[in-house]
Amino acid sequence: MSTALYVVISSRGDWWVDFEGHASGPFASKEDAAAEATQLARFAAHSGHESEVLVPDENGRHRIIWASDSEPHYYAPSAAE
């Protein structure tokens, strides 16, 4: 199973959350977009999907700030399921 990536991006002065080419937003700040991305990723994780949230740092390089494998209640289905 592939990992769902929720990517925080900046465009035209606003912040957005991109998931598979579909943007959510705009958000007033990078922090607001990151919080929404984390909520979306947690929902996906609790539905059994691996997920990560990526946010740009001060140099524009995206860093993982949350990953479902770090969530204590995340259920990862085995390959046999």
PATORPA-897802 format. One line per field, with one value per residue (C-alpha): x, y, z; chain. Coordinates in steps of 0.001 Angstrom, whole numbers, plus 500000, padded with zeros to 6 digits. Example, Ala and Ser with C-alpha at 12.3 -4.5 7.8 and 13.67 -1.06 7.14 Angstrom:
residues 2
east (512300,513670)
north (495500,498940)
up (507800,507140)
c (A,A)
//
This chain:
residues 81
east (500000,501346,501677,499206,501171,499589,501850,501645,502355,502407,500846,500025,500449,498199,498854,497240,497197,497757,496664,497025,496720,493668,494200,492376,492437,493439,494751,495986,499296,501626,500791,497047,497645,499919,497274,494632,497013,497718,494002,493435,496407,495246,491801,493416,495608,492675,491005,493995,496079,499706,500068,502572,502450,505171,505765,508414,511157,512722,514775,511763,512689,509769,510156,507945,506276,503876,503752,501129,503729,504469,500805,500262,496807,497589,496501,498537,496920,499274,500073,497984,494782)
north (500000,503439,506263,509164,512417,515645,518452,522038,524489,528256,529821,533456,534485,531783,528383,525203,521463,519342,515704,513855,517070,518382,521488,522392,525946,528663,528984,532175,530663,527747,526578,526538,524552,522125,521603,520828,518497,516639,516236,514858,512515,511260,510523,508539,506680,505744,504400,502083,504097,505024,508806,511619,515409,517405,521107,523392,524650,528130,527014,525656,522001,519834,517968,515288,516739,513848,510210,507578,505058,507388,507480,505091,503931,503520,500168,498950,496023,493164,492065,488935,490962)
up (500000,499126,501620,501382,501299,502545,501353,502603,499789,499313,496234,495510,499135,500607,502162,500875,501587,498495,498383,495080,493066,494927,497048,500271,501492,501427,504961,506624,507750,507219,510732,509980,506792,508661,511355,508719,506864,510104,510812,507298,507604,511016,509591,506761,509269,511464,508314,507829,505350,505891,505703,506150,506388,504645,505359,503830,506107,505950,502915,501032,501554,502602,505884,507397,510495,511137,510032,510759,511865,514801,515869,518819,517694,514011,512589,509625,507830,507141,503600,504204,504728)
c (A,A,A,A,A,A,A,A,A,A,A,A,A,A,A,A,A,A,A,A,A,A,A,A,A,A,A,A,A,A,A,A,A,A,A,A,A,A,A,A,A,A,A,A,A,A,A,A,A,A,A,A,A,A,A,A,A,A,A,A,A,A,A,A,A,A,A,A,A,A,A,A,A,A,A,A,A,A,A,A,A)
//
